[in-house]
Amino acid sequence: MPDVTHYYDVWHVAKGFIRSIEKVSKECPEVKPWLKSISNHMYWCAASSHGQSPDVIVAKWQSLGNHIQNKHSNHGPLFPACLHDDPGTQTKPKKWLKPSTKGCEKVVDMINKTRVLRDVRKLSPGQQTSNVEAFHSLIIRFAPKSVHFSFLGMLTRLCLAAMHYNENAGRKQAKNRDGELVFIIRYPKFKNGRYTLQAKKVHPTFEYVDDLMNTLFQKTLVDPTHLCEEWKDVQARVPATLSAKFQRPIKADAVEQHVSRFLKSKM
């Protein structure tokens, strides 16, 4: 599809790259304090480049190799200098990596790898896949994978999940009694002991349930004709099971031909 522009989700690209940097940090401990900053920089490269050329995103990304060595200018023509404030004003400054040291050289080499640069060129500056993944996680609550559902049962549960998601996707962040925003500290498995700060949302609402009940009692039960016609149309579009195309043997013949692999032969 030549007319479609394909993007990569920043979270997935950053996760894979940070895993590689973590391996370096085991050999070179001075690299470890930079893990979060490197991940944040990748997000910033994408978010700050909306409408700009992919070459600009790559230039911003490659400037990281100079930044970690306390070099903040003369990066290149597309992104000549860092945009941050004076590094000396930071509340918790990190130690700069010394040029030509093992840790510094490894990080710079990984930043400029061809595969990494190819992925950075395609980072999405706007939409990410987090909302889709959140919806897929919600579906499991309505339709657990450990339980078998018929086609119509799965269809209705997907509809319920969609209504619940549409109503609660834009929930606001919760506040405490003093009116301050509430955050939760979590330790995701993939971060290997590093924490992440998550905004706590207000409790979900279930107004769609009231709407369904009102529709059932005020419209459907009063005049079910329209719903019956739609239900027949839905049933007519139910696909056959996957096993329907297979040839089904006669059960008696199958039992007769069955031989257990653990059947011991008589001595």
Backbone bond lengths (Angstrom), bond angles and torsions (degrees), N, CA, C in turn:
res aa  C-N    CA-C-N  psi(-1)  N-CA   C-N-CA  omega(-1)  CA-C   N-CA-C  phi
1 M - - - 1.454 - - 1.525 108.83 -
2 P 1.330 117.55 90.38 1.473 120.71 -174.46 1.518 113.59 -67.37
3 D 1.337 118.80 -22.94 1.459 121.38 -177.50 1.518 113.33 -86.93
4 V 1.331 118.03 -0.06 1.459 122.31 -178.07 1.529 109.01 -104.67
5 T 1.329 115.33 128.70 1.465 120.61 176.91 1.522 109.14 -92.06
6 H 1.309 116.64 120.47 1.453 121.65 -177.42 1.530 110.11 -95.93
7 Y 1.337 115.13 135.41 1.458 121.34 178.61 1.524 110.01 -122.57
8 Y 1.333 115.22 159.06 1.460 121.74 174.46 1.524 109.11 -106.25
9 D 1.330 115.53 143.25 1.455 120.59 175.68 1.525 109.33 -70.88
10 V 1.342 116.53 130.81 1.469 120.58 -174.81 1.523 111.10 -64.40
11 W 1.332 117.11 -39.05 1.475 120.13 -176.13 1.518 111.08 -59.07
12 H 1.324 117.60 -44.09 1.455 120.95 -177.25 1.532 111.49 -68.67
13 V 1.335 116.93 -40.23 1.465 119.89 179.04 1.529 110.21 -67.32
14 A 1.329 116.67 -43.98 1.466 120.79 -179.51 1.522 110.99 -64.75
15 K 1.323 116.88 -38.77 1.464 120.29 -179.88 1.524 111.29 -61.38
16 G 1.333 116.48 -45.71 1.457 120.05 179.59 1.511 112.32 -65.60
17 F 1.346 116.91 -39.12 1.468 119.60 -178.36 1.526 110.78 -69.69
18 I 1.334 117.18 -41.72 1.466 120.18 -179.39 1.524 111.12 -64.42
19 R 1.319 117.10 -33.20 1.463 119.20 176.17 1.528 110.60 -60.57
20 S 1.316 116.67 -39.33 1.467 120.00 178.40 1.523 110.95 -67.83
21 I 1.336 116.72 -39.36 1.464 120.09 179.15 1.527 110.51 -67.48
22 E 1.341 116.93 -34.06 1.465 120.28 178.95 1.529 111.14 -61.37
23 K 1.329 116.55 -36.36 1.455 120.02 177.64 1.528 110.49 -64.03
24 V 1.335 115.71 -37.67 1.464 119.49 177.60 1.526 110.56 -67.67
25 S 1.342 116.27 -38.56 1.465 120.25 -177.13 1.525 112.41 -64.92
26 K 1.340 117.76 -22.12 1.465 120.15 177.26 1.528 110.62 -69.79
27 E 1.324 116.14 -34.09 1.462 120.12 176.62 1.527 111.21 -84.60
28 C 1.317 116.03 -33.39 1.463 121.80 -175.30 1.527 108.83 -125.25
29 P 1.318 119.31 90.45 1.473 122.55 -175.07 1.522 114.05 -58.52
30 E 1.331 118.18 -24.22 1.463 119.81 -178.61 1.522 112.59 -67.23
31 V 1.329 116.62 -13.97 1.474 120.60 -179.74 1.529 111.19 -82.70
32 K 1.315 118.21 -26.37 1.471 122.12 -172.91 1.532 113.63 -56.81
33 P 1.355 120.00 -42.84 1.477 118.83 179.79 1.523 114.15 -61.94
34 W 1.327 117.61 -14.62 1.461 120.71 -177.28 1.530 113.13 -93.17
35 L 1.326 118.89 -2.26 1.461 121.23 -175.14 1.524 112.13 -57.31
36 K 1.316 116.86 -51.73 1.463 120.51 -177.55 1.521 111.39 -65.90
37 S 1.323 116.91 -39.52 1.465 120.17 -179.88 1.524 111.71 -64.88
38 I 1.323 116.45 -38.38 1.469 120.34 178.55 1.525 109.98 -64.95
39 S 1.340 116.76 -42.80 1.467 120.30 177.38 1.526 111.00 -63.27
40 N 1.329 116.99 -44.18 1.468 120.37 179.00 1.525 111.61 -62.66
41 H 1.323 116.03 -36.06 1.457 119.71 -179.48 1.530 111.14 -64.66
42 M 1.334 116.58 -38.16 1.461 119.21 178.49 1.528 110.54 -64.52
43 Y 1.327 116.92 -41.62 1.471 120.24 176.14 1.522 110.54 -61.40
44 W 1.338 116.17 -42.89 1.462 119.81 -178.65 1.533 111.22 -64.77
45 C 1.311 117.19 -39.59 1.469 120.53 179.18 1.522 111.03 -56.42
46 A 1.323 116.34 -41.66 1.461 120.25 -179.10 1.521 111.75 -75.76
47 A 1.341 116.70 -47.98 1.469 120.87 -174.31 1.520 112.58 -66.84
48 S 1.325 118.15 -30.40 1.468 121.31 -176.62 1.527 112.88 -91.24
49 S 1.323 117.44 5.21 1.467 119.92 -174.09 1.519 112.50 -119.05
50 H 1.331 117.22 25.70 1.470 119.80 -179.97 1.531 110.29 -63.57
51 G 1.320 115.56 125.44 1.460 120.86 -179.77 1.508 114.45 82.71
52 Q 1.323 117.35 -0.25 1.456 120.89 -179.95 1.522 110.77 -98.25
53 S 1.312 114.89 165.94 1.459 120.51 -179.44 1.528 110.87 -68.33
54 P 1.343 117.62 146.68 1.477 119.91 174.79 1.521 112.64 -57.27
55 D 1.333 116.75 -26.46 1.468 119.51 177.78 1.527 111.24 -64.02
56 V 1.337 116.80 -32.22 1.465 119.98 178.48 1.529 110.20 -68.83
57 I 1.335 116.39 -40.47 1.471 120.03 177.83 1.522 109.83 -60.69
58 V 1.323 116.65 -43.35 1.470 120.55 179.29 1.524 110.56 -64.01
59 A 1.339 116.96 -40.60 1.466 120.38 -179.96 1.532 110.96 -63.60
60 K 1.330 116.06 -40.90 1.472 119.36 177.38 1.528 110.65 -63.44
61 W 1.321 115.02 -41.14 1.460 119.24 -178.94 1.531 111.07 -65.58
62 Q 1.312 117.62 -44.13 1.460 120.74 -177.96 1.526 112.08 -68.36
63 S 1.354 117.52 -22.11 1.463 119.82 177.42 1.526 111.62 -64.48
64 L 1.333 116.74 -18.64 1.461 120.70 178.55 1.523 110.95 -60.93
65 G 1.347 116.70 -34.06 1.459 120.07 179.27 1.511 112.51 -60.57
66 N 1.333 117.84 -34.10 1.466 121.28 176.09 1.527 111.51 -80.67
67 H 1.335 115.56 -37.73 1.466 119.76 -175.34 1.526 111.69 -60.99
68 I 1.322 117.42 -43.36 1.471 119.43 -177.21 1.530 111.47 -67.65
69 Q 1.351 116.89 -12.53 1.464 121.53 176.96 1.530 111.54 -103.41
70 N 1.343 115.86 14.69 1.468 122.51 178.83 1.530 112.06 66.61
71 K 1.337 115.23 33.31 1.463 121.06 173.52 1.527 107.36 -114.08
72 H 1.326 117.84 118.45 1.455 120.90 -170.37 1.525 113.59 -121.64
73 S 1.307 117.60 15.45 1.464 121.50 178.18 1.524 109.34 -146.86
74 N 1.341 114.79 170.97 1.462 121.65 179.94 1.533 111.84 59.32
75 H 1.356 115.90 40.43 1.460 119.35 178.24 1.523 111.62 -74.81
76 G 1.327 117.06 -38.76 1.454 121.26 -176.39 1.521 110.08 161.87
77 P 1.330 118.06 171.70 1.475 120.51 -175.81 1.537 113.61 -67.60
78 L 1.314 118.83 -33.49 1.464 120.36 -177.16 1.529 112.30 -78.42
79 F 1.308 117.90 -30.95 1.472 122.81 178.19 1.518 106.95 -143.35
80 P 1.331 117.04 84.73 1.468 120.23 -170.20 1.525 115.53 -71.97
81 A 1.352 118.16 -30.91 1.467 119.38 -174.37 1.521 110.58 -148.88
82 C 1.343 115.86 156.45 1.467 120.99 177.22 1.525 109.82 -66.54
83 L 1.311 116.57 152.90 1.466 122.32 -178.25 1.523 112.71 -102.62
84 H 1.315 118.08 -1.60 1.458 120.31 -177.43 1.522 110.63 -78.19
85 D 1.349 115.17 169.52 1.458 121.02 177.50 1.524 110.25 -72.26
86 D 1.303 114.92 179.40 1.461 120.65 178.79 1.529 109.25 -57.62
87 P 1.346 118.70 122.70 1.475 120.71 -179.25 1.523 113.24 -55.82
88 G 1.324 117.54 -24.60 1.457 120.10 -179.73 1.509 114.31 -69.48
89 T 1.345 116.69 -14.78 1.464 120.53 -179.50 1.520 112.68 -89.80
90 Q 1.332 118.67 -1.38 1.460 121.17 -179.37 1.524 110.55 -67.79
91 T 1.359 115.35 141.40 1.466 120.65 -178.98 1.521 111.97 -71.31
92 K 1.335 116.70 -36.89 1.457 121.49 179.57 1.526 109.32 -128.26
93 P 1.331 117.11 74.24 1.467 119.11 -177.77 1.520 112.10 -68.42
94 K 1.312 115.66 143.20 1.471 121.02 176.12 1.524 108.95 -94.66
95 K 1.318 114.45 157.39 1.448 119.09 177.97 1.516 109.31 -74.10
96 W 1.324 115.91 129.98 1.459 120.11 178.88 1.523 109.93 -68.94
97 L 1.309 116.27 146.96 1.461 120.25 177.05 1.523 109.05 -77.98
98 K 1.288 115.45 135.21 1.460 120.09 -178.09 1.526 110.19 -79.40
99 P 1.337 116.90 131.96 1.472 119.98 179.29 1.523 111.71 -58.13
100 S 1.324 114.64 146.35 1.471 123.79 176.25 1.520 113.58 72.28
101 T 1.339 118.24 2.15 1.454 119.06 174.96 1.531 108.87 -81.77
102 K 1.318 115.74 162.61 1.462 120.70 -175.18 1.523 111.90 -60.48
103 G 1.343 116.54 -46.63 1.464 119.63 -178.46 1.510 112.05 -64.26
104 C 1.334 116.75 -44.00 1.461 121.18 -179.54 1.517 111.42 -62.89
105 E 1.306 117.20 -45.73 1.456 121.15 -177.75 1.526 111.22 -64.36
106 K 1.326 116.38 -39.43 1.463 119.37 -179.89 1.521 111.48 -66.05
107 V 1.342 116.41 -43.41 1.470 119.81 -179.97 1.522 110.74 -64.13
108 V 1.320 117.32 -44.49 1.465 120.94 179.99 1.533 110.65 -62.81
109 D 1.326 116.68 -41.70 1.467 119.70 178.09 1.521 111.29 -61.95
110 M 1.316 117.43 -39.84 1.465 120.45 -179.85 1.522 111.14 -70.12
111 I 1.327 117.46 -35.31 1.467 120.90 177.44 1.521 110.81 -62.01
112 N 1.331 117.38 -36.91 1.463 122.44 -174.55 1.526 113.65 -98.15
113 K 1.328 117.73 11.99 1.457 119.86 176.88 1.528 110.16 -62.32
114 T 1.311 116.31 143.48 1.471 120.62 -177.75 1.525 111.62 -60.49
115 R 1.312 116.57 -41.20 1.467 120.08 -179.17 1.527 111.22 -64.84
116 V 1.330 116.24 -40.75 1.456 120.36 179.72 1.525 110.75 -66.37
117 L 1.323 117.02 -43.51 1.462 120.72 179.34 1.529 111.00 -64.10
118 R 1.326 116.39 -35.87 1.467 120.06 177.69 1.529 110.74 -65.13
119 D 1.327 116.86 -39.02 1.466 120.21 178.03 1.526 111.45 -70.08
120 V 1.336 116.59 -40.11 1.468 120.53 -178.71 1.522 110.97 -62.98
121 R 1.319 117.44 -34.62 1.471 121.13 179.21 1.526 111.66 -60.39
122 K 1.323 116.67 -27.46 1.466 120.68 -175.14 1.523 113.35 -104.85
123 L 1.333 118.15 13.73 1.466 120.33 178.30 1.519 110.58 -63.80
124 S 1.313 115.99 136.76 1.467 120.76 -179.32 1.521 110.19 -75.57
125 P 1.339 118.66 123.32 1.469 120.56 179.57 1.522 112.86 -79.89
126 G 1.323 117.94 -11.40 1.464 120.63 -176.86 1.509 112.74 -128.68
127 Q 1.329 115.31 -93.90 1.458 120.28 -175.20 1.531 111.83 -66.08
128 Q 1.354 114.11 141.62 1.451 121.27 175.42 1.524 108.73 -123.38
129 T 1.317 116.74 173.00 1.466 121.04 -176.44 1.522 112.93 -90.56
130 S 1.328 117.54 5.59 1.468 120.06 -175.20 1.525 111.90 -63.03
131 N 1.341 117.29 -38.11 1.464 119.58 -179.67 1.528 111.47 -66.62
132 V 1.328 116.35 -39.65 1.465 119.88 178.53 1.528 110.09 -65.19
133 E 1.335 116.53 -42.53 1.457 120.05 179.80 1.525 111.16 -66.55
134 A 1.342 117.03 -34.01 1.465 120.07 176.72 1.524 110.70 -65.28
135 F 1.337 116.16 -38.81 1.468 119.58 177.97 1.520 111.23 -66.81
136 H 1.328 117.36 -41.23 1.464 120.85 178.12 1.532 110.69 -62.72
137 S 1.334 117.21 -37.15 1.460 120.67 176.99 1.525 110.69 -66.43
138 L 1.329 116.43 -35.89 1.466 120.42 178.56 1.523 111.40 -68.60
139 I 1.319 117.15 -35.28 1.471 120.48 179.63 1.525 110.72 -58.45
140 I 1.334 116.89 -37.47 1.463 120.34 -178.81 1.529 110.94 -62.11
141 R 1.333 117.67 -29.84 1.463 120.52 178.36 1.530 111.21 -69.91
142 F 1.328 116.16 -34.01 1.462 120.08 179.84 1.531 111.67 -87.92
143 A 1.312 116.04 -28.74 1.465 120.44 -178.97 1.526 109.40 -137.26
144 P 1.329 117.72 80.66 1.471 120.51 -178.90 1.530 111.82 -58.13
145 K 1.325 115.50 142.12 1.456 120.19 -178.77 1.524 112.42 -68.69
146 S 1.320 116.81 -19.92 1.470 120.55 -178.60 1.527 112.41 -80.38
147 V 1.319 117.70 -4.29 1.463 121.83 -177.73 1.528 109.08 -118.10
148 H 1.334 116.03 136.95 1.466 120.55 178.22 1.526 109.51 -87.85
149 F 1.330 116.00 133.62 1.459 121.83 177.41 1.526 109.31 -124.91
150 S 1.309 115.69 148.31 1.459 120.08 173.75 1.525 109.00 -70.69
151 F 1.318 116.15 171.73 1.467 120.13 -179.98 1.523 110.40 -59.77
152 L 1.342 116.82 -48.02 1.464 120.29 -178.64 1.533 110.85 -67.76
153 G 1.340 116.59 -36.52 1.457 119.25 177.02 1.515 111.69 -63.71
154 M 1.328 116.73 -40.84 1.463 120.64 178.57 1.518 110.81 -68.97
155 L 1.333 116.70 -38.23 1.460 120.55 -179.74 1.520 111.08 -62.44
156 T 1.326 116.98 -46.27 1.463 119.89 -179.67 1.521 111.44 -65.79
157 R 1.324 117.97 -36.77 1.461 120.39 178.82 1.526 111.38 -69.28
158 L 1.325 117.81 -35.22 1.463 120.59 174.99 1.522 110.96 -64.85
159 C 1.329 116.30 -38.74 1.472 120.11 177.87 1.526 110.56 -64.40
160 L 1.335 117.24 -42.24 1.460 120.74 177.64 1.529 110.90 -63.21
161 A 1.331 116.46 -42.16 1.468 120.12 178.94 1.523 110.58 -62.83
162 A 1.336 117.17 -39.64 1.467 120.79 179.69 1.524 110.65 -65.54
163 M 1.334 117.59 -42.09 1.463 120.40 179.29 1.528 110.86 -65.52
164 H 1.331 116.55 -40.55 1.465 119.79 178.71 1.528 110.68 -65.09
165 Y 1.321 116.68 -41.89 1.467 120.07 -179.27 1.527 111.05 -66.61
166 N 1.320 117.36 -45.15 1.467 120.15 -178.50 1.524 111.77 -61.93
167 E 1.307 116.87 -32.32 1.463 119.91 -179.32 1.521 112.35 -78.36
168 N 1.321 117.45 -30.32 1.467 120.41 -171.58 1.525 114.52 -114.77
169 A 1.316 118.21 1.65 1.470 119.55 -176.80 1.527 111.98 -64.38
170 G 1.314 117.13 -32.83 1.469 120.14 -176.33 1.514 113.87 -101.04
171 R 1.328 117.39 31.85 1.463 119.95 -178.93 1.527 111.34 -61.95
172 K 1.327 115.48 145.16 1.457 120.83 179.84 1.522 110.32 -81.82
173 Q 1.324 115.07 163.90 1.454 120.26 178.53 1.528 109.77 -76.55
174 A 1.333 115.60 138.79 1.460 120.36 -178.30 1.528 110.71 -72.17
175 K 1.334 114.82 155.30 1.459 121.82 177.73 1.531 109.43 -125.71
176 N 1.324 116.37 151.50 1.462 120.09 176.58 1.520 110.50 -85.42
177 R 1.320 116.44 -172.98 1.464 120.36 -176.87 1.514 112.87 -63.59
178 D 1.331 116.64 -26.54 1.462 120.79 -179.84 1.526 112.75 -87.45
179 G 1.341 116.03 3.19 1.461 119.70 179.29 1.509 114.22 82.62
180 E 1.330 117.25 11.83 1.465 120.61 179.91 1.524 110.05 -90.96
181 L 1.321 116.33 145.07 1.454 121.37 179.46 1.529 110.49 -65.78
182 V 1.328 115.79 141.48 1.464 121.51 -176.02 1.531 109.64 -101.15
183 F 1.334 115.77 133.36 1.458 122.03 177.32 1.528 109.35 -122.92
184 I 1.324 115.48 156.90 1.458 122.36 177.67 1.530 108.43 -123.27
185 I 1.320 116.19 134.83 1.466 121.27 176.37 1.527 108.14 -94.75
186 R 1.323 115.95 123.82 1.461 121.01 179.77 1.526 109.42 -124.44
187 Y 1.330 114.63 158.74 1.459 121.42 179.87 1.527 108.70 -123.68
188 P 1.332 117.66 83.64 1.472 119.76 179.73 1.525 111.29 -62.17
189 K 1.317 115.02 147.20 1.452 120.26 -176.72 1.524 111.56 -61.52
190 F 1.338 116.94 -39.09 1.467 119.75 -174.85 1.529 112.23 -70.59
191 K 1.343 118.60 -12.41 1.458 120.63 -178.90 1.526 112.84 -90.88
192 N 1.332 116.49 -1.71 1.470 120.97 173.41 1.531 112.68 52.33
193 G 1.333 116.41 52.98 1.464 120.56 175.63 1.505 114.78 95.15
194 R 1.325 118.86 -12.92 1.461 121.40 177.60 1.536 109.02 -83.90
195 Y 1.306 116.67 140.79 1.454 120.80 -175.64 1.523 111.62 -89.28
196 T 1.317 115.21 165.45 1.452 122.13 172.30 1.512 108.19 -136.64
197 L 1.325 116.85 144.01 1.456 122.42 -178.19 1.526 109.17 -98.16
198 Q 1.316 116.27 125.68 1.463 121.77 -176.30 1.524 109.55 -123.25
199 A 1.325 115.76 134.22 1.458 120.55 178.40 1.529 110.15 -74.55
200 K 1.318 116.72 128.79 1.455 120.80 178.24 1.520 109.58 -81.84
201 K 1.322 117.04 125.89 1.452 121.67 -178.37 1.531 110.55 -91.30
202 V 1.327 115.20 160.33 1.461 119.72 175.71 1.531 108.72 -67.03
203 H 1.325 116.20 163.54 1.455 120.54 -177.33 1.530 110.72 -63.52
204 P 1.334 118.03 144.80 1.470 120.36 179.56 1.526 111.37 -68.21
205 T 1.311 114.79 155.83 1.467 121.41 177.16 1.524 109.41 -109.80
206 F 1.332 116.42 163.55 1.463 121.83 -176.32 1.530 110.37 -134.19
207 E 1.324 116.05 42.06 1.463 119.87 -179.25 1.528 111.62 -66.24
208 Y 1.327 116.86 -24.83 1.461 118.92 179.46 1.527 111.68 -64.72
209 V 1.344 116.55 -25.92 1.461 120.24 176.81 1.526 109.79 -66.71
210 D 1.337 116.99 -42.42 1.475 120.63 176.99 1.523 110.47 -62.62
211 D 1.324 116.93 -39.97 1.469 119.96 178.75 1.528 110.98 -63.02
212 L 1.335 116.37 -40.75 1.466 119.66 178.50 1.529 111.29 -65.15
213 M 1.318 116.69 -42.57 1.457 120.42 179.58 1.521 111.57 -64.94
214 N 1.334 116.89 -41.13 1.462 120.20 178.12 1.521 110.98 -64.27
215 T 1.333 116.19 -40.65 1.467 119.35 178.19 1.525 111.08 -64.09
216 L 1.337 116.12 -39.03 1.458 120.53 -179.42 1.524 111.95 -64.44
217 F 1.331 117.17 -49.22 1.464 120.50 -172.69 1.528 113.10 -84.48
218 Q 1.337 117.62 -29.56 1.456 119.46 -175.39 1.524 113.79 -94.87
219 K 1.330 117.05 -20.23 1.464 119.25 -177.66 1.530 112.32 -123.34
220 T 1.340 116.03 -53.82 1.465 119.19 -172.82 1.522 112.11 -65.05
221 L 1.336 117.56 -48.71 1.459 120.40 -178.44 1.522 112.34 -70.82
222 V 1.317 117.05 -26.10 1.468 120.65 178.53 1.516 110.72 -73.64
223 D 1.326 116.74 -44.63 1.464 121.22 179.48 1.530 108.38 -142.57
224 P 1.343 118.03 89.14 1.465 121.42 -176.18 1.528 114.26 -81.44
225 T 1.312 117.36 2.32 1.471 119.91 -175.11 1.517 111.71 -59.01
226 H 1.335 116.26 -48.87 1.473 120.41 -176.57 1.527 110.54 -62.89
227 L 1.333 117.11 -41.75 1.455 120.35 -179.43 1.526 111.59 -67.07
228 C 1.321 116.89 -37.31 1.469 120.00 179.37 1.516 111.31 -62.04
229 E 1.322 116.27 -40.39 1.469 119.91 178.99 1.528 110.64 -65.51
230 E 1.312 116.92 -41.83 1.471 119.61 178.83 1.525 111.16 -67.09
231 W 1.329 116.46 -37.55 1.461 120.31 179.97 1.521 111.65 -65.79
232 K 1.335 116.68 -37.92 1.463 120.40 176.16 1.525 110.65 -63.18
233 D 1.328 115.77 -39.04 1.470 119.88 179.22 1.529 110.66 -65.32
234 V 1.342 116.57 -38.76 1.470 120.39 178.59 1.521 110.59 -66.75
235 Q 1.326 117.38 -44.18 1.461 121.34 -179.91 1.525 111.60 -63.57
236 A 1.331 116.63 -33.08 1.459 120.22 179.93 1.527 111.91 -68.57
237 R 1.335 116.69 -22.16 1.475 121.07 -177.92 1.522 112.42 -98.91
238 V 1.321 117.27 8.41 1.463 119.66 177.54 1.533 109.03 -71.14
239 P 1.315 118.68 122.27 1.471 120.68 -178.08 1.521 111.71 -73.22
240 A 1.306 115.23 159.00 1.465 120.33 176.80 1.523 109.78 -71.47
241 T 1.323 116.42 156.84 1.462 120.55 178.79 1.527 110.28 -68.30
242 L 1.313 116.63 159.86 1.465 121.05 -178.97 1.529 111.84 -63.53
243 S 1.329 116.86 -29.93 1.461 119.94 -178.29 1.523 112.88 -82.16
244 A 1.328 117.41 -4.87 1.466 120.18 -176.48 1.528 111.64 -66.84
245 K 1.335 117.63 -27.68 1.462 120.81 -177.16 1.535 112.17 -83.49
246 F 1.323 117.51 -7.06 1.451 120.62 -179.74 1.538 110.56 -87.92
247 Q 1.313 115.24 152.15 1.465 120.22 178.22 1.524 109.14 -79.12
248 R 1.319 116.49 123.08 1.457 121.31 -176.69 1.527 109.83 -90.98
249 P 1.337 118.68 123.00 1.472 120.63 -178.57 1.541 111.16 -78.68
250 I 1.308 114.95 163.59 1.462 119.77 172.83 1.521 107.87 -72.09
251 K 1.319 116.97 130.45 1.462 121.18 -172.27 1.531 112.21 -61.00
252 A 1.343 116.40 -40.39 1.467 119.89 -178.94 1.534 110.55 -62.61
253 D 1.346 116.50 -40.69 1.470 119.90 178.37 1.525 111.10 -66.25
254 A 1.332 116.56 -38.93 1.470 120.03 -179.37 1.519 110.55 -64.72
255 V 1.349 116.74 -39.64 1.460 120.48 179.75 1.521 110.78 -67.42
256 E 1.323 116.50 -38.42 1.455 120.92 -179.06 1.517 111.72 -66.73
257 Q 1.334 117.08 -35.37 1.461 121.17 -177.91 1.522 113.03 -85.53
258 H 1.330 115.87 -8.41 1.466 119.43 -176.53 1.532 110.54 -71.66
259 V 1.312 115.58 131.37 1.464 122.36 177.66 1.520 107.76 -131.20
260 S 1.317 117.07 125.44 1.456 120.56 -179.58 1.519 110.09 -74.34
261 R 1.321 116.25 139.39 1.458 120.54 177.73 1.529 111.66 -70.54
262 F 1.325 116.76 -19.59 1.458 120.90 -177.03 1.529 112.01 -101.96
263 L 1.335 117.17 9.91 1.464 120.69 179.71 1.523 109.10 -73.06
264 K 1.325 116.76 120.45 1.456 120.60 -179.35 1.531 110.16 -83.83
265 S 1.273 116.18 134.52 1.474 120.15 178.23 1.526 109.35 -74.04
266 K 1.319 115.13 147.26 1.457 120.17 -179.30 1.526 110.33 -69.90
267 M 1.310 115.64 139.73 1.455 121.32 -178.97 1.538 109.13 -82.86
